Amino acid sequence: MMKNKITHLFLLVFSVSLLTSCFEDQDDDINPASVDDIKDFIYRGLDIFYLYKGDIPILAEDISEEAVTQFKNNYSTPENFFEALLSPDDRFSVIYSDYRVLENNLDGITLNNGMEYGLVSISNTNDVFGYVRYVLPNTSAESEGVTRGMIFNRIDGTALSVDNFRELLAPNTYTIGLANFEAGTLTPLEETITLTKQEYTENPVHIVNTIELENNQKVGYLMYNAFNRNFDNDLNNAFSQFQAENITDLVVDLRYNGGGSIETSNDLASMITGQFDGQLFSTQVYNELFEDQERLFNNEISTGAGINSLNLNKVYVLTTQSTASASELLIASLRPYIEVVQVGTATTGKYQGSVTLYDSPDFSRAGANINHRYAMQPLILKSVNANGFTDYDDGLIPTIQAEEDFANLGELGNPNENLFAAALNDVSFGRMAPPQPSFTEVELIGESDMNQPNFQRMYVETVE
């Protein structure tokens, strides 16, 4: 059967992290591949794996080779050919001209100055500013004294705008011009800070602490910024700490977490609970060539170590518009089993997952075409929770509405920070009312990871 053959092929699509360690780097001096070869790879991969294959006429099973050839000839570059094969509803499939950048990024390695920021535009004005979300340790931003809550509106003396922010923030070294934002008014300041990017590996387990409330409740707080399998031990150790501290409640801060590994999301759900081992976490639905795949709550992380579970029946999750993919998977997949109190604003709305495909006979990294370094991550599955819930294109709506106050962001993990305070108020049955910020209507237009290959990715490393 075709389905069995395709499933066997899918088993050969191994994860980037597993293959990178055992694959010799190609020499930098490689022969340029013909565009036709790359287009052949793109078509072949999407024709087999693409989630929305059934919506694309040129990917139909009965299409003629002549029709495919004619279609390919209409596009001059791999990128525009790839885009032409995507569904109009697909916001997330991507192609890369150099898979080494992707591989580093999936391992958490980036060129980074340590300033993690968001960019917003102020409604009814032309003003755009960046706000510092957090600062990574041992980076240029830390050494230069950048702190959460700083506002900047200029790069190398040029004012940020909706048209130039990507270009201005691209160089490895740039100077930010600080500003003040108060009562809806943005005021430039004279102070500037020069920052330099360096190769950096970020540990996504950013903050782990416990707060004891007046009624003797112990609230664990975890700020977790990416579902990265390389740091599964660190994540599991955080839950060991929560166990030792006998927490009664848990707040998981995913406000800036754009996603990552589906397996790690599955494991985090099992850390939060533990009492549902072997029950359905989510179902992965593929195109018509594949059988659906069930993913279960489990008791081991990717390293084989036992999961440190809290057996909670309720969890608080902090979210914003930057919360996406594997973060949303965690929330949606826990909801059929425990009470998930979502605090913040609506999430991105990404329930589809990808896999990395290389130009090789079985689409794995081993045996990849030596004439180019193109790879792609098309959407290949969508996640469906145990109640059949999926297709949340508009994001997941919070239980408790709360917003970050750009004029006073507060300290992450501090009980007075607006989103955390809103969660603690619910934990304490109204004893810890959050501050009342003065909001100005703004629109998020970008963030520090927006140009990274793994931005808002949700992916499988392999298929069982």
HUQUISUL-V150179 format. One record per residue. N is the residue number from 0. RES is the residue in three letters. D_FIRST is the distance of its C-alpha to the first C-alpha in Angstrom with 2 decimals. Layout:
n,res,d_first
N,RES,D_FIRST
N,RES,D_FIRST
//
This chain:
n,res,d_first
0,MET,0.00
1,MET,3.80
2,LYS,5.43
3,ASN,5.40
4,LYS,6.52
5,ILE,8.82
6,THR,10.07
7,HIS,10.98
8,LEU,12.74
9,PHE,14.47
10,LEU,15.91
11,LEU,17.74
12,VAL,19.56
13,PHE,22.70
14,SER,25.77
15,VAL,28.65
16,SER,31.10
17,LEU,29.38
18,LEU,28.92
19,THR,32.26
20,SER,34.32
21,CYS,32.79
22,PHE,32.43
23,GLU,35.47
24,ASP,36.77
25,GLN,36.71
26,ASP,40.10
27,ASP,41.45
28,ASP,42.22
29,ILE,38.87
30,ASN,38.28
31,PRO,37.49
32,ALA,33.95
33,SER,33.68
34,VAL,32.78
35,ASP,30.11
36,ASP,28.33
37,ILE,28.40
38,LYS,27.24
39,ASP,24.25
40,PHE,23.39
41,ILE,23.96
42,TYR,21.81
43,ARG,18.87
44,GLY,19.13
45,LEU,19.70
46,ASP,16.95
47,ILE,14.42
48,PHE,16.50
49,TYR,19.21
50,LEU,19.74
51,TYR,21.25
52,LYS,18.83
53,GLY,18.83
54,ASP,22.62
55,ILE,22.83
56,PRO,22.67
57,ILE,22.45
58,LEU,19.18
59,ALA,17.52
60,GLU,14.28
61,ASP,16.40
62,ILE,19.35
63,SER,21.00
64,GLU,21.89
65,GLU,25.49
66,ALA,25.39
67,VAL,24.00
68,THR,26.71
69,GLN,29.38
70,PHE,28.43
71,LYS,28.65
72,ASN,32.03
73,ASN,33.45
74,TYR,33.56
75,SER,35.83
76,THR,34.81
77,PRO,31.64
78,GLU,32.93
79,ASN,33.44
80,PHE,30.13
81,PHE,28.40
82,GLU,30.51
83,ALA,29.67
84,LEU,25.96
85,LEU,26.74
86,SER,27.10
87,PRO,30.81
88,ASP,30.41
89,ASP,29.16
90,ARG,32.23
91,PHE,30.74
92,SER,28.20
93,VAL,30.13
94,ILE,30.21
95,TYR,32.56
96,SER,34.32
97,ASP,35.08
98,TYR,32.66
99,ARG,35.50
100,VAL,37.20
101,LEU,34.11
102,GLU,33.71
103,ASN,37.38
104,ASN,37.21
105,LEU,34.35
106,ASP,36.55
107,GLY,39.42
108,ILE,41.32
109,THR,42.92
110,LEU,46.08
111,ASN,48.08
112,ASN,51.74
113,GLY,51.25
114,MET,52.12
115,GLU,49.32
116,TYR,50.26
117,GLY,49.44
118,LEU,50.70
119,VAL,52.00
120,SER,53.84
121,ILE,56.72
122,SER,56.49
123,ASN,58.99
124,THR,59.95
125,ASN,58.82
126,ASP,58.96
127,VAL,56.04
128,PHE,56.32
129,GLY,54.37
130,TYR,54.76
131,VAL,54.12
132,ARG,51.64
133,TYR,52.08
134,VAL,53.04
135,LEU,51.19
136,PRO,53.34
137,ASN,54.61
138,THR,54.02
139,SER,56.27
140,ALA,56.34
141,GLU,57.55
142,SER,60.21
143,GLU,61.44
144,GLY,61.87
145,VAL,59.19
146,THR,58.65
147,ARG,56.51
148,GLY,57.99
149,MET,59.46
150,ILE,59.24
151,PHE,59.07
152,ASN,59.23
153,ARG,59.85
154,ILE,58.15
155,ASP,60.52
156,GLY,62.98
157,THR,60.69
158,ALA,60.04
159,LEU,56.44
160,SER,55.03
161,VAL,51.76
162,ASP,51.49
163,ASN,52.36
164,PHE,51.24
165,ARG,48.08
166,GLU,50.14
167,LEU,53.09
168,LEU,51.14
169,ALA,49.05
170,PRO,51.64
171,ASN,51.80
172,THR,55.39
173,TYR,56.86
174,THR,59.71
175,ILE,59.37
176,GLY,62.31
177,LEU,62.84
178,ALA,63.67
179,ASN,64.75
180,PHE,63.03
181,GLU,65.23
182,ALA,65.72
183,GLY,63.10
184,THR,64.97
185,LEU,63.69
186,THR,66.52
187,PRO,66.14
188,LEU,67.82
189,GLU,69.32
190,GLU,67.40
191,THR,64.59
192,ILE,62.21
193,THR,60.51
194,LEU,57.09
195,THR,55.09
196,LYS,51.41
197,GLN,50.35
198,GLU,47.15
199,TYR,46.68
200,THR,44.31
201,GLU,44.49
202,ASN,44.17
203,PRO,42.73
204,VAL,44.51
205,HIS,47.61
206,ILE,49.90
207,VAL,50.01
208,ASN,53.08
209,THR,54.45
210,ILE,57.09
211,GLU,59.28
212,LEU,60.49
213,GLU,63.85
214,ASN,62.43
215,ASN,61.04
216,GLN,57.47
217,LYS,55.67
218,VAL,53.21
219,GLY,50.76
220,TYR,49.96
221,LEU,47.01
222,MET,46.61
223,TYR,43.13
224,ASN,42.26
225,ALA,38.69
226,PHE,35.69
227,ASN,35.77
228,ARG,34.21
229,ASN,36.89
230,PHE,39.43
231,ASP,37.70
232,ASN,40.50
233,ASP,43.13
234,LEU,41.53
235,ASN,41.34
236,ASN,44.94
237,ALA,46.04
238,PHE,44.91
239,SER,46.73
240,GLN,49.79
241,PHE,49.32
242,GLN,49.07
243,ALA,52.28
244,GLU,54.05
245,ASN,53.07
246,ILE,52.05
247,THR,51.98
248,ASP,50.19
249,LEU,47.84
250,VAL,47.67
251,VAL,44.72
252,ASP,45.66
253,LEU,42.67
254,ARG,44.76
255,TYR,43.85
256,ASN,40.43
257,GLY,37.80
258,GLY,34.91
259,GLY,32.75
260,SER,30.46
261,ILE,28.49
262,GLU,28.80
263,THR,32.57
264,SER,32.80
265,ASN,31.05
266,ASP,33.58
267,LEU,36.54
268,ALA,35.71
269,SER,35.73
270,MET,39.07
271,ILE,40.59
272,THR,39.53
273,GLY,38.45
274,GLN,38.69
275,PHE,35.09
276,ASP,33.36
277,GLY,29.84
278,GLN,29.84
279,LEU,27.63
280,PHE,28.84
281,SER,26.35
282,THR,22.81
283,GLN,20.98
284,VAL,19.16
285,TYR,16.85
286,ASN,15.57
287,GLU,12.87
288,LEU,10.13
289,PHE,11.22
290,GLU,12.31
291,ASP,16.10
292,GLN,17.97
293,GLU,21.28
294,ARG,24.17
295,LEU,27.03
296,PHE,30.76
297,ASN,31.49
298,ASN,34.49
299,GLU,33.94
300,ILE,34.08
301,SER,32.02
302,THR,34.60
303,GLY,34.23
304,ALA,37.64
305,GLY,38.20
306,ILE,38.37
307,ASN,41.88
308,SER,41.48
309,LEU,44.18
310,ASN,42.94
311,LEU,44.19
312,ASN,43.90
313,LYS,44.90
314,VAL,44.48
315,TYR,45.97
316,VAL,44.00
317,LEU,45.87
318,THR,44.09
319,THR,44.86
320,GLN,43.15
321,SER,42.08
322,THR,40.06
323,ALA,36.38
324,SER,32.71
325,ALA,32.54
326,SER,36.04
327,GLU,35.00
328,LEU,31.97
329,LEU,34.49
330,ILE,36.68
331,ALA,34.07
332,SER,32.29
333,LEU,35.64
334,ARG,36.99
335,PRO,35.34
336,TYR,37.02
337,ILE,40.36
338,GLU,42.86
339,VAL,42.17
340,VAL,45.29
341,GLN,44.40
342,VAL,47.57
343,GLY,48.05
344,THR,46.45
345,ALA,43.05
346,THR,40.19
347,THR,38.18
348,GLY,35.20
349,LYS,32.08
350,TYR,29.21
351,GLN,26.43
352,GLY,25.30
353,SER,24.46
354,VAL,23.34
355,THR,24.98
356,LEU,23.08
357,TYR,24.75
358,ASP,24.54
359,SER,22.81
360,PRO,19.61
361,ASP,18.02
362,PHE,20.41
363,SER,22.52
364,ARG,26.30
365,ALA,26.32
366,GLY,26.17
367,ALA,26.96
368,ASN,28.54
369,ILE,32.21
370,ASN,33.50
371,HIS,33.08
372,ARG,32.59
373,TYR,30.62
374,ALA,28.14
375,MET,26.87
376,GLN,26.20
377,PRO,24.30
378,LEU,23.79
379,ILE,20.29
380,LEU,20.95
381,LYS,23.61
382,SER,25.29
383,VAL,26.08
384,ASN,28.73
385,ALA,28.98
386,ASN,30.75
387,GLY,28.15
388,PHE,30.45
389,THR,29.17
390,ASP,29.91
391,TYR,33.44
392,ASP,34.09
393,ASP,37.83
394,GLY,37.75
395,LEU,38.76
396,ILE,42.26
397,PRO,44.78
398,THR,46.51
399,ILE,49.71
400,GLN,50.48
401,ALA,52.14
402,GLU,52.43
403,GLU,53.50
404,ASP,57.03
405,PHE,57.15
406,ALA,60.92
407,ASN,60.67
408,LEU,57.26
409,GLY,58.61
410,GLU,57.50
411,LEU,53.95
412,GLY,54.08
413,ASN,57.59
414,PRO,58.17
415,ASN,59.92
416,GLU,57.03
417,ASN,56.04
418,LEU,52.40
419,PHE,53.04
420,ALA,56.25
421,ALA,54.47
422,ALA,52.11
423,LEU,55.06
424,ASN,56.98
425,ASP,54.32
426,VAL,54.13
427,SER,57.92
428,PHE,58.15
429,GLY,60.02
430,ARG,62.32
431,MET,61.10
432,ALA,61.06
433,PRO,59.51
434,PRO,61.75
435,GLN,62.03
436,PRO,61.08
437,SER,62.16
438,PHE,59.09
439,THR,58.93
440,GLU,56.01
441,VAL,53.83
442,GLU,50.35
443,LEU,48.13
444,ILE,47.26
445,GLY,46.09
446,GLU,46.00
447,SER,46.26
448,ASP,42.53
449,MET,41.56
450,ASN,41.07
451,GLN,39.16
452,PRO,35.48
453,ASN,34.61
454,PHE,36.61
455,GLN,35.06
456,ARG,31.76
457,MET,29.44
458,TYR,26.76
459,VAL,24.38
460,GLU,24.98
461,THR,21.65
462,VAL,18.82
463,GLU,18.82
//
